[in-house]
Amino acid sequence: MKHILFLCSLWALSCNSSQKASTKNAQSATGSNQDAAITYAQTITEDELKEHLYIYASDEFEGRETGEPGQKKAVAYLKDQYQKIGVPAAKGGTDYFQKVPLEIALLPQGSINVQGKEYPLGEHILAFHSFRGDFDDIVYVGYGIEEGDHSDYEGIEVTGKVILAKFGEPMNPDGTSAITGTAETSKWSNMSEALDKRRKVAQAKGAKALLFYDEVNFPRYRSYFNTMKRNASGRMELADAGERLWSSLIDAELAQKLFPDITKDATPKTLNIPIKFALDNANGKVDSENVVAVLKGSEKPNEYVVISSHLDHIGVEPNGDINNGADDDGSGTVALLEIAEAFKKASEAGHGPKRSIVFLHVTGEEKGLLGSQYYADHDPIFPLENTVA
């Protein structure tokens, strides 16, 4: 029933027409659309969902680990099913696959040199990507915040520079936050968001690298760093993410070496301190793909409704146990196949959607929404400005 209701709601959206009609005709059309939606939604059956899922989440698919043989079996199955029901490939022909360039980012090795003193990675500085470069100075940006009327970047130029920022936010004399105006601090002081928010601002400002002094998060990141180092493991990420800001966390010793008054002074300034980065790693490539099919709309073919699920899971445990992922996201994946088939049958009978329907199966979800990120930020097959839902 939940699949039928879901399809009905999508049908109502995709079949919405901009044409004017009399109240009587509109009511008649609405009733007709609802009847058609129910008719074709009822082609989605428990038996067919079960048949798909028992295959897709079987041991043969080996837990569908991103880039592994089981995931290749999964995408081949999806392609085969779309060809059988006659829903075309989004890229034309038989090309249902959108290659997503991924890599395993291994821990870099090396150090930074500050005024002739070496700081090996993993002790006073933590970073997860390679970076090389010599810089004559560092720009201190205080808290590194830009929000509303407050900007720690006002009047300073950071393009191509190494910047230094610290955790926290400016406070008023009465103890309230200068950002929120209340006793409650902002998201800039939230340990889960502090680094990422500063990275986004620094990237937008054109900075080359960020040194972030964060005593709150440093122990947590060091534990993660040490686990990766101990296991000689890496983390999966997009390979061609373009020019991106390099970032790191530093402890109190290194922060005060760079700027002795960092704990009490938040005034942005240039620090005449030379710094040299020599951090290298060797990343491993991962071959993976999204699966994308499309059913063209009858009246508004250049407007798109995207229905999505992720096709991957977490693979096989070291002891051989298979994580089958029947509901993460096997059930969502096979639901898309059944919804696509229902729309196709409706279309063949003259009741197809007015807008185009994109069936998007994404990879790398278990690794950090990587397939979704690639489609949205790097290669949207259909323009995002024309994607209505």
C-alpha positions, 0 to 999 in steps of 0.5 A: 500500500505504501508504494501505491500511495507514493506512486499516486502522489508522484503521479499527481505531481507529474501530471499537474497541467498548466492548462486552464479548464472549467471547474467541471472539466478540472474535476473530471480530469482530476477524477480521471487522473486518480483512477489512472494512477490507481490502475497503474499503481496496482501493477506494483505487486508484492510478488514482483517486489519480492522476486526482485529483492530476493535476487538483489539482496542475495549472497550472489551480489556479495553485499554490493560493496562500492566498486567491488564485483558484487556491486558490478552484478547489481548495476548489470541487473538494474540495466537489464531490468530497465531494458526489459521494461523499455525505460530508456537510458538517461544518456541514450542508447544502452548507456545506463551508467554514469561513471563516478570517479572515486578513490581511496584516500590513504593517510598522507605521510610527512610534516610541516616546517614552521620557522625551521622546526619540523612538526610530523603529521599525527602529533601536533597536526592532523590532516587526511589529504596530501599537500605541498607548498611553501608560503612566506606568511599566514593570515590569521582570521580569528574565528574564521566566521562570516555570517550576517553583519559579522565577517572575520574576513573584512578588509583582508585578502586570503586568495592563495594564502594559508589561513589560521582560524580557531574554534568558538565565536565572538561573545558580547560583554554580557556573555551573549553570542555576537552571532546569535545575540542570545546566551545560546551559541551558534552552529559555528561552535557546534563541534560537528559543524565547526570545521566544515562551516569554516572550510566552506567560507575559506574555500569561497574566499579563495584560501589555499589551506586552513589550519584550524585550532580546535581543542574540542575536536582534536582528540576525536580526530586524532583517534580517527587518524590513529585508527586509519594509520593502525589499519593502513586503511583509507576513506572513499571520496570523489577523485576529481573534486576539483581544486579544493581547500586543504584543511587540518586540525592543530593542537595548542602547542602548534597554534601558539607557536604560530600565534602566541596570543591566539587564545585571547586575540581574535583580530585578523592579521597577517603573521610573518611566519614562513611555513612549508608543507610536505605531505604526500600519499598514494591514493587507490582508484575505485571504479563505480557508477550510478545507474540512470534511466528516464521516461520522457514526459508528454507535455513538459519533457524538459522538466524533471522529477527525480526518484532515487535510491542507493544501489550499494551496501557494505559488502562482506565482513572479514570473517566472510559474513555477507551484509545483504542490505535487503532494506539498505537499500535493496527495498528502495532499489527494487521499488524504483524498478516497479515504479518505473514499470508502472509509469511505462505501462501507463505511458504506453496506454496514453496516461504517461507523466507530463513531466519526465521521470528520472530513475536515479540509482546512486553509488557510494551512499554508504561512503558519504553520499558520493554518487548523489554528490557527483550527480548534483555537484559535478555532472547532473545529466539533466539540468538542476534548474529544470529539476522540479522535484 
